[in-house]
Amino acid sequence: MAANATASGIDLQQLVAEADTGARTPSGNAGRLIYAVAIAWSLFQIWYASPLPYMLGFGIFGDTEARAFHLSFALFLAFAAYPALKSSPRDRVPVFDWLLAAAAICAVLYLVVFYREIAMRPGLPTQGDIIAAVVGIVLLLEASRRAEGPWMPIIAIIALLYVFLGPYLPGLLAHRGASLSRAASHFWLTSEGVFGVALGVSTNFIFLFVLFGALLEKAGAGNYFIQLSFALLGKFRGGPAKAAVVSSGLTGMISGSSVANVVTTGTFTIPLMKRVGYTPVKAGAIECAAGVNGQLMPPVMGAAAFLMAEYVGITYAEVCKHALLPAILTYGALFYVVDLEAVKAGMSGIERRAKRTLSQGIIKALMTICAIIILGGVMHYGLGWTKTAFGEAASLIAVAAVVVAYVVLVRVRANVPDLDVDDTSKAFTTVPDFYEVARTGLHYMLPVIVLVWCLIIEEMSPGLAAFWGVMAMGAVVLTQRPLTAFFRHERSFAAHWRQGWQEFVDGLAAGARNMTAVGIATATAGILVGTVTLTGIGLVMTEIVETLSGGNIIIMLLLVGVICIILGSGLPTTASYVVVATLMAPVVVELAAENDLAVPLIAVHMFVFYFGLMADVSPPVGLAAYAAAAIANADPMKVGWQGTWYELRTLLLPFIFIFNPELLLIDIEGPLHLLVVVGCSVLAMTAFVAALQGYFFAPNRKWETVLLFLICFTLFRPQFWMNMIYPPLDTVAASSIANVVNATPDGGALRLRIETTDISGDDVTKAVRLKLGAPASVQERLAGAGIGVSGLTAQPVITSVRPGSEAARLKLKPGDRIESLSVPNTARPSAFLFAIPAILVLAGLALWQRRRRGGGQPVLATS
């Protein structure tokens, strides 16, 4: 799409539009209709997520109706806003596209109109049902081709062919197949296919978070984050590159698109990177890597966080907790990469506009940190106290506190001259003062605080929390300009109200346009989910990978990673995750279990998510690399390969998840354990980056590079060495299950060895790990984990498995026998004892290289 794009010959906003919002911008009535439908979609989603329908008693939509309306809006915008071909007109909508949009909507709303009739004859579709399903799926595939490119529909078509050609396929690939009526019913009329979990999550959660991000961008927060990062880091060597890393992390938290991340921050940072000494290829690669990694950063994670919560069966807050440390590690490592590149190139920072002494800087920094801590404490404990004292009225007090804080922060903004935070194209020869820039946008933090408060403290559902976040963000967009004008005593007060209103409405339209590709992608991904449930292809994939890997767990993981990158090629983040989670996550779970490796489900899903996302960087399809290359005026392939080299640090982490889930903050026993895990992880990533870059405190010699890799391995996985001396687990008889369950703390893991049968009917033994809840009776705790067990004092047998539970996701089934249990080896010393010599060797190597370099400054020092 953008292989020949250059910075001088491409409209970058057009590039984002083609990837995310549709490249067609018709004028006249067609343009107004598209704009109105986009706004209507946003209003519908706000209404659906709000408590108003239940308070007023009307406008209540069931899951099927809501998903159908959601997909109808997405299909209309896909056919109206995305041209069919490169030669198709961009300034008008052809009649044929209007007809396709109408037919697609009719096929979807067929489910709403005939909902009761379809429910009364499950599995017995009529001719009308079949026609609606065939038309709907064909047009969905065409909409997917337009909105996401060819890869997603190609994968879906292959899946459909596999369904129908099953009886004619050879060997392991063969299956019974399905008739047209059965396939139509399965994929279109039930919740097993297109209208399944993925589309449900898109309807319930993802839309409002994307809308929140769109409103935040319309308010000017995206550019504010960029300017804030540059003001903070521009004075350091390689400052623009460091600003790109930090600003991409901030904008990535509110964006669902790698390409949009790259273009939003890259138009500002890439030219500055080139100016201070980075080559065009490296400047583009750094922005590409930073933009893609924004999809790994909670709370949104490219909207995959909500799907992950559904697939793994844990809360959204838990997904964010597990994802936080790896995201910080990968961003910190990229920060270190750009610093090493700056050191090797002998770069210097950009002069700061405002001068202050070191002591003044330290005092201001400490005051800022203390203010943040005090504000956090006041919010948490102060509002917590009001909740205890005033009950339901505490929410009104919290709202009042947020309103007062907002007015005060806007007053602060009004007292500071505007610093062009809305103009990312302005060239900078000096670095603006951080505190001056910060004061112009502190009020943007309040809607984010509202969102996080509702999610984490109030423990609302993601949909309801996003609703209140959108309401807060909408209020900011509507009022920030009029309030600023009021405090500045400006006369054009009404004009500012009109501008705020226009920005709010534009934000509603932009949110819907941004969601078009995501809505289509989640619906199309339902075809893959339906194929797995209809044919059992997941088990076939397991057999194929196991055969190719020869049973070696490392080779198996490498194969799965490569397959995930291939499957994720050209797909938006959400669709990429659905595809790899559907096809490859069960493969990792099953083969790891058969290799006596009981892996937490979240670790498996994070593994495939990370690898699927890397397709945005890696050639030949990496769209983010094309976008970065366009801005940098560089070869897209060279940018892609350089970005892939930088991203090797990110690809290391998924392997650590599998063998050491402590990195995901799993099985952390206390604050000291957490501190040790974080400290060792930071040092391990430092060693890995230094080894890859060939530079620590001086250019590495070959033996130093090998030593750094060894230190990295030891710090990330000290258990490997300790396992050679002490086994991590002791095996106890299955008849001791009651005692083991009673001894397992709340949130602890029950490790079982299960004898079951595989797809071939052979008896196999596998290891599984089940999380247990609060102490209760043995059967109640086991039931909480999803299983019923008989024969607790003799030969325990699984008698039932609750659908949707962790046990069901681990493929346990009634009749499986519990062969034995594994419990922690209490005689085993802490594996982190091996971290001590690794850290000492790392420190010795640092001193050795500093001495060899002649006592220069530390790597992270300023210029």
Secondary structure, DSSP 8 states (H G I E B T S, - for coil): --TT--TTT--HHHHHIIIII-S----HHHHHHHHHHHHHHHHHHHHHHSSHHHHHT-----HHHHHHHHHHHHHHHHHHHS-SSTTS-SSS--HHHHHHHHHHHHHHHHHHHTHHHHHHSTT---HHHHHHHHHHHHHHHHHHHHHH-SHHHHHHHHHHHHHHHGGGS-GGG------HHHHHIIIIISTTTTTSHHHHHIIIIIHHHHHHHHHHHHTTHHHHHHHHHHHHHTTSTTHHHHHHHHHHHHHHTT---HHHHHHHHHHHHHHHHHHHT--HHHHHHHHHHHHHHGGGSTTTGGGHHHHHHHHHTS-HHHHHHHHHHHHHHHHHHHHHHHHHHHHHHT-----BSS---HHHHHHHHHHHHHHHHHHHHIIIIIHHHHHHHHTTHHHHHHHHHHHHHHHHHHHHHHTS----TT-TTS--SSB--HHHHHHTSGGGHHHHHHHHIIIIIS---HHHHHHHHHHHHHHHHHHHHHHHHHHTT-S-HHHHHHHHHHHHHHHHHHHHHHHHHHHHHHHHHHHHHHHHHHH-HHHHHHHHHHHHHTT-HHHHHHHHHHHHHHHTTT--HHHHHHHHHHHTHHHHHHHHHHTT----HHHHHHHHHHHHHGGGTSTTT-HHHHHHHHHHTS-HHHHHHHHHHHTHHHHHHHHHHHH-GGGGT-S--SHHHHHHHHHHHHHHHHHHHHHHHTBSSSB--HHHHHHHHHHHHHHH-THHHHHTTS-SEEEEEGGGHHHHHHHS-TT-EEEEEEEEE-TTS-EEEEEEEEE--SS--HHHHHHHTTEEEE-TTSS-EEEEE-TTSHHHHTT--TT-EEEEEEEE-TT---GGGGHHHHHHHHHHHHHHHHHHHTS---TTS--
